[in-house]
Amino acid sequence: MTSSQLKIWACAALLVAACALPAHAQETEFNKRGNVLIADQFNNRVIEVNRHGDVVWQFGLGPADFSPASIIGTNDAQRVGELTLMAGTGTPGGQPEAPNCTNPTGCADNRVLLVDRDGNIVWQYGQFGVTGGGPDQLNVPVQNTWLPNFHVLITDQANERIIEVDLDKNIVWQYGTTGVSGNGPNQLNNPNCAELLENGHILICDENNNRALEVTRAGKIVWQYGSGDPTINNPVSGVAFASRLENGHTLITDSNHNRIVEIDRGKHVVWQYFTCSGADCNLPRGTGPLPTRAVRLRNGHTLISDQYNHRVIEVNRDKHIVRTFGKLGAIGYDPTSVADGGLNSPYDAKRIGDYTGLTPPFGDDDDDHR
């Protein structure tokens, strides 16, 4: 392992002497178990909030900033020890929720970043504003997963691939053919997520093929929900996220149907939740609320990023909302609190220290690194 890799690992594993953290950082609520990390997409930031919605940490300078100091159009973030891994997806041109992006072709980012609590970039894959499929290049990275072997799994959406890269920026594994959209062997159509399973396989949400699939390291599909043929009716449409729960069930964000669905091993629906259907929902937009991320929490609740309703909600098994960040249908930007508004199309939310159904970044002993 190189010296740079050792430094990253040391920081991530909370070896404070190697990180040389400033004294003021120790006095905050940063990285407190139970806080929520939110990818606040068109506010060009990642924030950590406490249970009351107070912002205790932020990376990014707000909706009007499109510089490398922000994370443009971010879709995904996760806490890795004291570090934060995030995907700079970029903002499409003409996005109604992002009027400050005036370039008709969009405002690119195309980076996956690992940053410390003071906002310093300690590792990066991809180059800011550069779109490509070559070495150290990405094209609309929408999701990233830190692996226990210190590699990063990146969903490189517009390149139609899932790649695993090491800290020296070598691609060591790939599923999907770079630049080729399809549903044939080794093909994906607008992939939106990838998680490493306990059995070593990769669970992928193949958004525009309307399926979730599990592939081996050899690229063999061993499980699939949805036909993979986008021209026929499927039980799911626009699969935005998928995770495998401890009981073997799969939790799927069925975005185009505005619902979260849990299926058992036999692919029977055992629980579902429709994010919004009332008059206050963002249905006049023409696309519906389009939830983008749902993760099961250790307490059995489900944390849902209700993107175009501009809120993050926690729902119990009885389908009651027990906590909300943001405000239904209200776009906003607030650097201090999202208790009642202040979010703009939040794409992802995860609870600090809770990797239920997700790939734990340090393996089975994550609590030792918290």
Sequence and secondary structure as in RCSB ss.txt:
>XXXX:A:sequence
MTSSQLKIWACAALLVAACALPAHAQETEFNKRGNVLIADQFNNRVIEVNRHGDVVWQFGLGPADFSPASIIGTN
DAQRVGELTLMAGTGTPGGQPEAPNCTNPTGCADNRVLLVDRDGNIVWQYGQFGVTGGGPDQLNVPVQNTWLPNF
HVLITDQANERIIEVDLDKNIVWQYGTTGVSGNGPNQLNNPNCAELLENGHILICDENNNRALEVTRAGKIVWQY
GSGDPTINNPVSGVAFASRLENGHTLITDSNHNRIVEIDRGKHVVWQYFTCSGADCNLPRGTGPLPTRAVRLRNG
HTLISDQYNHRVIEVNRDKHIVRTFGKLGAIGYDPTSVADGGLNSPYDAKRIGDYTGLTPPFGDDDDDHR
>XXXX:A:secstr
  HHHHHHHHHHTT HHHHT  GGGGGS TT TT EEEEEGGGTEEEEE TT BEEEEES  TT  STTS TT  
EEEEETTEEEEEE  B TT TT TT   TT B   EEEEE TTS EEEEES TT B SSTT BSSEEEEEE TTS
 EEEEEGGGTEEEEE TT  EEEEES TT B SSTT BSSEEEEEE TTS EEEEEGGGTEEEEE TT  EEEEE
S S TTS  S SSEEEEEE TTS EEEEEGGGTEEEEE TT  EEEEEE   STTSSGGGSS     EEEE TTS
 EEEEEGGGTEEEEE TTS EEEEEEBTTB    SSB TTS  SSEEEEEETT  TTS  TTGGGGGGG 
